[in-house]
Amino acid sequence: MSIDKNSRVTLNFSLNLLDGHLIDSNFDNEPVTFDMGDGSLLVGFEQSLMGLTAGQTQCVTIEAKNAFGLFNQENEQSFKRSDFAGLLGDPPVELTKGLVVSFADAAGNELPGVVKSFADDNVTVDFNHPLAGRDIIFEVKIVEVGQTR
């Protein structure tokens, strides 16, 4: 049976940057199981699995636009440092470049941002995914393919 949009897939995987830097892998652990289209994998990764069968391995480069998205300059926002202070907790953590801070979007959902820079009166936060703009090498070993229930 080959993977299609109605498949339940069990696999091992690794994600690497083009320079070989390992992002994530479960090859040393138990395989994971998910249903195609359930949101466990981004669409670009799911598309690369279509047609594969149990026992097959594949290594494919997923372009940034189909992986974690392209970098969007508009996702960098500047805040007044005085407005930002309440987000650092009580007692406040030290403001540093690379600090991940949680914000709430208009619907009240958690939205993480990374401090890109700061000065005496402002803080610039990047809301892009940390892997935005990066092509990803996706390696998989298909363990089992079945139908969703």
Secondary structure by P-SEA (a helix, b strand, c coil): cccccccccccccccccccccccccccccbbbbbccccccccaaaaaaaccccccbbbbbbbccccccccccccccccccccccccccccccccccccbbbbbbcccccbbbbbbccccccbbbbbcccccccbbbbbbbbbccccccc
